Amino acid sequence: MIKLNPLQLELIEAITRQQTMVAVRAGWGSGKTSALVFALAWVSNMRPGTSSLLITDTAQRYRTVLQPEIEKWLGPAGWTYSQTQGIWTDPATGSSVWCRSYFRPGTRDSSHNPLEGINATSGVALIDEAQTMSQEVAFKALGRLRSGPSPMLVMCGLPVMGAWWVELAEDAGCAPLLHTSYANRENLSEEWFQATEHLPPEERAAMIMNQPKPPSGLVYSEFDEAENIVKGWQYREDMTARIAVDWGFRKPSVLILAHDEELDADIICAELNPKEVSLQELCRMILSIAWPRAHRASAPGPRIWLDSGCGDKAGAARSDRTAQSTFRELRYPPPHGLGLKLRWSTSPVKTDIMNGVQRLKRAIWERKYRITQEVWDAGRNAPGNSLRKAISGYAWDKRKEQPVKSGIEDPLDALRYDLICWRWDDGQSLERRARSITPLPASQKKPWEMGGRF
């Protein structure tokens, strides 16, 4: 038997009552994913011989988060998985679960979605990571429950303001299940909770205490001139260095960063924000400051020696003029290119702007990114964009939870690409799920736990 935490108990109770909409908004490590798996097992017993639907935002998240949890809790009970069909089957009850990721390119009409053709005969659909999707996924999921009895929609997500799944449940007269990370305290260490105290206050309030606040003011309010600006800093040739680029003919942006092991930080030691320059012109401007270390012998003089770099995924598109991508053109050795194989990411999770913004806010708060006094001072009166202007002016939209896109954000976009490629997993342990649940003494068992097959 399994001892369910308070969140998981409430979820099973809501399903047992056959509540039409069950909305869960809970903090990191609260046991949301395990709760969904236990819910699948409960529905399998409650409505045997039927099929349910399990949805998350990307196939990658299913493979790395949901599938391991299902294997852990339902595998020992004999559940089997068909890779080709994406279906889990419970041999004891004859029930099954369709597993789908809901990622629809913006160029496709909503009628073309991954749920078309699925018939969830149990009348139950479960959605994980709801905060990464829009309410469209709920409406499309409900459309797959037409032939089942008393439809139920179970939706779980992290604490964000204006959580659409919570509002949807409330509009239907169903009270949401709201829990902090402490709901799963028995399975999370005190060291983990202590580590979360080093998060930016607003992030900890939201992701641990389930107290999200509407964003206001500057997006990167964590930037502190006393802490994030380095005075008297000097580049040394033994430091690894890299570039981060936001492409564009009209106003590209380039940051040059060097890693300082003593400060345990990446130092922004140069930036370029020209206007209306070709890729070749931009390359020459970069080479006037930095040079690939692998081609050091051909450098005309001292430079910042580059070891790697990254850029916007748009650089992977082939040019009509050269029939080559920007990334490929820049692989050529100087002076025709940068002599570097630049990184980029197409992951919908990483390239989601809000995901990247939240990670970058944390990195700035932790002083993992700093800038030299010289670059900061030069940015004040720069003729075009600058990182200083971007940090000082990039603000939240007062009408919705996202930054205002005004054109000053290009240097910050370049910095976000750097984080995506090099620092995405920083602090990943803070967001881990609980991996152990202790057995419940028989004297404390709820009625539905006496004969369950979890």
C-alpha positions in Angstrom: 0.0 0.0 0.0 1.0 3.6 -0.4 0.7 6.6 1.9 -0.7 9.5 -0.1 0.2 13.0 0.8 -2.5 15.6 1.4 -2.5 16.8 -2.3 -2.8 13.2 -3.6 -5.5 12.3 -1.1 -7.6 15.3 -2.1 -7.2 14.4 -5.8 -8.4 10.8 -5.3 -11.3 12.1 -3.2 -12.3 14.5 -6.0 -12.2 11.7 -8.6 -14.2 9.4 -6.3 -16.9 12.1 -6.1 -16.8 12.3 -9.9 -16.1 16.0 -9.8 -16.4 17.4 -13.3 -13.3 19.5 -13.2 -10.4 19.0 -10.8 -7.8 21.8 -10.9 -4.5 21.4 -9.0 -2.1 24.3 -8.5 0.8 23.2 -6.4 4.5 24.0 -5.8 7.7 22.2 -6.8 8.1 18.7 -5.4 4.5 18.6 -4.1 3.9 15.2 -5.7 1.7 16.4 -8.6 3.0 14.0 -11.2 2.8 11.0 -8.8 -0.7 12.1 -8.0 -1.7 11.9 -11.7 -0.2 8.4 -11.9 -2.2 7.3 -8.8 -5.3 8.9 -10.4 -4.8 6.8 -13.5 -4.7 3.6 -11.4 -7.8 4.7 -9.5 -9.8 5.4 -12.7 -8.6 2.0 -14.0 -10.3 0.3 -11.1 -13.3 2.7 -10.9 -14.1 2.3 -14.6 -12.6 -1.0 -15.8 -12.3 -1.8 -19.4 -12.2 1.8 -20.5 -9.5 4.1 -22.0 -8.4 7.4 -20.5 -6.2 10.3 -21.9 -3.0 11.6 -20.3 -1.6 14.9 -21.8 1.6 16.8 -21.2 3.2 19.7 -23.2 6.0 17.9 -25.0 7.2 14.4 -25.8 10.5 15.2 -24.1 8.7 15.9 -20.8 6.7 12.7 -21.1 9.8 10.6 -21.6 11.8 12.2 -18.8 9.1 12.9 -16.2 5.8 11.1 -16.7 7.0 7.8 -18.2 9.5 7.1 -15.4 6.7 7.8 -12.8 4.3 5.4 -14.5 7.0 2.7 -14.8 7.8 3.1 -11.1 4.3 2.9 -9.7 2.3 0.9 -12.3 5.0 -1.3 -13.8 5.2 -3.6 -10.8 1.4 -4.0 -11.0 1.8 -5.4 -14.5 1.0 -2.4 -16.6 2.6 -2.5 -20.1 3.4 0.1 -22.6 3.0 0.1 -26.4 5.6 2.4 -27.8 4.1 2.5 -31.3 0.6 3.4 -30.1 1.6 5.4 -27.0 -0.8 3.4 -24.8 -0.4 2.0 -21.3 -2.6 -1.0 -20.5 -3.6 -2.5 -17.2 -4.0 -6.3 -17.7 -6.0 -6.8 -14.5 -8.9 -4.4 -15.4 -8.5 -4.2 -19.2 -8.2 -0.4 -18.9 -5.8 1.7 -21.0 -4.3 5.2 -21.1 -3.5 7.2 -24.2 -0.4 9.3 -23.6 -0.1 12.4 -25.8 2.0 15.6 -25.9 0.1 18.7 -26.9 2.4 20.7 -29.0 0.8 22.4 -31.9 2.8 24.8 -34.2 1.2 28.2 -34.4 1.0 27.7 -38.2 -1.5 24.9 -37.8 -5.2 25.3 -37.3 -6.5 24.1 -33.9 -8.4 21.3 -35.7 -5.1 19.8 -36.4 -4.0 18.7 -32.9 -2.5 15.6 -31.4 -5.7 14.5 -29.7 -7.8 14.1 -32.9 -9.1 10.5 -33.4 -8.7 9.5 -29.7 -11.8 8.1 -27.9 -11.4 8.2 -24.1 -14.2 5.8 -23.1 -13.6 6.3 -19.4 -14.6 9.9 -19.7 -11.4 11.0 -18.0 -8.6 13.2 -19.3 -5.6 14.3 -17.2 -3.4 17.3 -18.1 0.1 17.8 -16.6 2.1 21.0 -16.7 -1.0 23.0 -17.5 0.9 26.3 -17.1 2.9 25.6 -20.2 -0.3 25.4 -22.4 -3.4 27.4 -23.1 -6.9 26.5 -22.2 -7.3 25.2 -25.8 -5.9 21.9 -24.6 -8.7 21.6 -22.1 -11.4 22.2 -24.7 -9.8 19.7 -27.1 -9.5 17.1 -24.4 -13.2 17.5 -23.5 -14.0 16.8 -27.1 -12.4 13.4 -26.7 -14.7 12.4 -23.8 -17.9 12.4 -25.7 -18.6 8.7 -25.5 -17.6 8.2 -21.8 -19.7 8.4 -18.7 -19.8 11.6 -16.6 -16.7 13.3 -18.0 -13.9 14.4 -15.7 -11.0 16.8 -16.5 -8.1 16.7 -14.1 -5.6 19.5 -14.6 -2.3 20.1 -12.8 0.1 23.0 -13.0 2.6 25.1 -11.2 1.7 28.3 -9.3 1.2 31.2 -11.8 -1.1 34.2 -11.7 -4.2 33.9 -13.7 -3.9 30.1 -13.9 -6.5 29.3 -16.6 -7.2 25.7 -15.4 -8.0 27.0 -11.9 -10.3 29.7 -13.3 -11.9 27.0 -15.6 -12.7 24.8 -12.6 -14.0 27.7 -10.5 -16.3 28.8 -13.3 -17.7 25.3 -13.3 -18.3 25.5 -9.5 -15.4 23.2 -8.6 -13.1 24.3 -5.9 -9.4 24.0 -6.9 -6.8 22.0 -4.9 -4.1 24.5 -3.8 -1.0 23.2 -2.1 2.5 24.3 -1.2 5.7 22.2 -1.6 5.3 21.3 2.1 2.4 19.0 1.2 5.1 16.5 0.3 7.4 17.3 3.2 7.8 13.7 4.4 9.4 12.9 1.0 11.6 16.0 0.6 14.7 16.7 2.7 15.1 19.7 5.0 18.3 20.4 3.0 16.1 20.9 -0.1 13.8 23.3 1.6 16.9 25.2 2.9 18.3 25.4 -0.6 15.1 27.0 -1.8 15.6 29.9 0.6 18.3 31.1 -1.8 15.8 31.6 -4.6 14.6 35.1 -5.5 11.9 35.9 -3.0 9.1 36.2 -5.6 10.1 32.8 -7.1 10.2 31.1 -3.7 6.8 32.6 -2.8 5.3 31.3 -6.0 7.0 27.9 -6.5 7.3 26.8 -2.9 4.6 28.6 -1.0 2.1 28.7 -3.8 1.7 32.5 -3.5 2.2 33.8 -7.1 2.0 37.6 -7.5 1.2 39.5 -10.7 4.5 40.8 -12.2 5.1 44.5 -12.1 7.9 46.9 -12.9 11.0 45.7 -14.6 11.4 42.1 -15.8 14.9 41.7 -14.4 14.4 43.5 -11.1 16.9 41.1 -9.6 19.7 42.9 -11.2 21.6 44.8 -8.5 24.2 47.3 -9.6 26.2 46.7 -6.4 26.3 43.0 -6.9 26.0 42.3 -10.7 28.5 44.9 -11.8 32.2 44.1 -11.4 34.7 46.9 -10.9 38.3 46.6 -12.0 37.8 43.2 -13.6 40.5 42.0 -16.0 40.2 39.3 -18.7 42.9 36.6 -18.5 43.8 34.4 -21.4 43.3 31.2 -19.4 39.6 32.1 -19.0 37.2 30.3 -21.3 35.1 32.7 -23.3 32.1 32.5 -25.6 29.7 34.7 -27.6 25.9 34.8 -27.6 24.1 36.3 -30.6 20.6 37.5 -31.4 20.6 37.7 -35.2 19.1 40.3 -37.5 20.2 42.7 -40.2 18.4 45.7 -38.7 19.8 45.5 -35.2 21.6 42.3 -34.2 23.0 42.0 -30.7 26.2 40.2 -29.6 27.5 39.6 -26.0 31.0 38.3 -25.2 31.3 36.5 -22.0 34.3 35.1 -20.1 34.0 32.6 -17.2 35.7 33.7 -14.0 36.2 30.7 -11.8 37.1 32.8 -8.8 33.8 34.6 -8.9 32.0 31.5 -10.1 30.3 33.7 -12.7 30.1 34.5 -16.4 31.3 38.1 -17.0 29.9 40.1 -19.8 33.0 41.8 -20.9 32.0 43.2 -24.3 28.9 43.8 -26.4 28.0 44.8 -29.9 24.7 46.3 -31.0 25.1 47.7 -34.5 22.4 48.7 -36.9 21.8 47.4 -40.5 24.9 45.3 -40.9 25.4 42.1 -43.0 26.5 38.9 -41.4 30.0 39.4 -42.8 30.2 42.9 -41.3 29.0 41.6 -38.0 31.6 38.9 -38.1 34.4 41.5 -38.7 33.1 43.6 -35.8 33.3 40.5 -33.5 36.8 39.6 -34.7 38.0 43.0 -33.9 37.3 42.2 -30.2 37.4 38.4 -30.0 39.0 35.6 -31.9 38.5 31.8 -31.9 41.2 30.3 -29.7 41.6 27.4 -32.2 42.8 29.9 -34.8 44.8 32.0 -32.4 47.9 31.8 -34.7 46.1 33.9 -37.4 44.9 36.7 -35.1 46.3 40.1 -35.9 46.9 40.9 -32.2 45.7 40.2 -28.6 42.0 39.4 -28.4 39.5 37.7 -26.1 39.9 34.1 -27.1 36.6 32.4 -27.9 36.0 28.7 -27.1 32.3 28.4 -27.9 29.1 30.3 -28.6 25.4 30.1 -29.3 22.6 32.0 -31.0 19.0 32.2 -31.8 17.6 29.1 -33.5 16.7 31.4 -36.4 20.3 31.1 -37.4 19.7 27.5 -38.5 17.5 28.7 -41.5 19.2 28.8 -44.9 19.8 32.1 -46.5 18.2 32.8 -49.9 21.5 34.5 -50.9 24.0 31.8 -49.9 21.8 28.7 -49.6 23.6 28.2 -46.2 22.5 28.8 -42.7 24.1 31.5 -40.5 25.5 28.9 -38.2 27.2 27.1 -41.1 28.7 30.4 -42.6 30.2 31.3 -39.2 32.0 27.9 -39.0 34.5 29.1 -41.6 37.8 30.2 -40.1 38.6 33.9 -39.8 38.4 36.3 -41.5 35.5 34.7 -43.4 33.8 33.4 -40.3 34.3 32.9 -36.5 35.7 29.4 -36.7 33.2 28.2 -34.2 30.4 25.6 -34.2 27.7 27.6 -32.4 25.0 26.0 -30.4 21.2 26.6 -30.5 18.1 24.9 -29.2 14.8 24.0 -30.8 13.3 22.6 -27.6 9.8 24.1 -27.1 10.3 24.0 -23.3 13.6 25.9 -23.4 12.7 28.4 -26.2 9.4 29.3 -24.4 10.1 33.0 -23.5 8.5 32.8 -20.0 10.5 29.7 -19.2 13.7 31.3 -20.3 12.9 34.6 -18.5 12.3 32.9 -15.2 15.5 30.9 -15.4 17.5 34.1 -16.3 15.9 36.0 -13.5 17.2 33.3 -11.1 20.7 33.3 -12.6 20.9 37.1 -12.3 19.7 36.8 -8.7 22.4 34.2 -8.0 25.0 36.5 -9.6 25.9 33.8 -12.1 25.8 36.6 -14.7 27.8 39.8 -14.1 28.9 42.7 -16.3 32.1 44.8 -16.2 31.9 48.4 -15.0 33.3 49.5 -18.4 30.6 47.8 -20.4 27.9 49.0 -18.1 29.1 52.6 -18.3 29.5 52.5 -22.1 25.9 51.3 -22.4 24.5 54.4 -20.9 25.1 56.6 -23.9 25.4 54.0 -26.6 23.8 55.2 -29.9 21.7 52.0 -30.2 20.7 49.2 -27.9 22.8 48.1 -25.0 22.4 45.6 -22.2 22.2 48.5 -19.7 19.3 50.1 -21.6 17.6 46.7 -21.9 17.8 45.8 -18.2 16.7 49.3 -17.2 13.7 49.4 -19.6 12.5 45.9 -20.2 9.1 45.9 -18.3 6.2 43.6 -17.7 3.0 44.1 -19.6 0.4 45.3 -17.1 -2.4 43.5 -18.9 -0.9 40.0 -19.1 1.9 38.0 -17.6 4.6 38.6 -20.2 7.2 41.2 -21.0 6.5 44.1 -23.3 8.3 43.6 -26.6 9.5 47.0 -27.5 12.8 46.4 -29.4 15.2 47.2 -26.5 15.3 43.5 -25.4 17.7 42.2 -28.0 20.8 42.0 -25.7 18.7 40.3 -23.1 17.5 37.8 -25.8 21.1 37.0 -26.5 21.8 36.5 -22.8 18.7 34.2 -22.6 20.1 32.1 -25.5 23.4 31.8 -23.6 21.5 30.5 -20.5 19.5 28.1 -22.6 22.7 26.5 -24.1 25.0 26.7 -21.1 23.1 27.2 -17.8 19.7 25.7 -18.3 20.3 22.9 -15.7 21.6 25.3 -13.0 19.4 24.7 -9.9 17.6 21.8 -11.5 17.6 19.9 -8.2 15.3 22.6 -6.8 12.6 21.5 -9.2 13.0 17.7 -8.8 10.0 15.6 -7.9 9.8 13.4 -4.8 10.9 9.9 -5.5 9.7 8.0 -2.4 6.4 7.6 -0.6 6.3 5.7 2.6 3.8 2.9 3.3 0.7 3.9 5.3 -0.1 2.1 8.5 -3.3 0.1 8.3 -4.9 2.1 11.1 -4.6 5.3 9.1 -5.8 4.1 5.7 -8.7 5.7 4.0 -11.5 3.5 2.7 -10.3 3.7 -0.9 -6.8 2.6 0.1 -7.9 -0.7 1.5 -8.2 -2.5 -1.8 -6.4 -0.3 -4.3 -3.9 -1.8 -6.8 -1.4 1.1 -6.7 
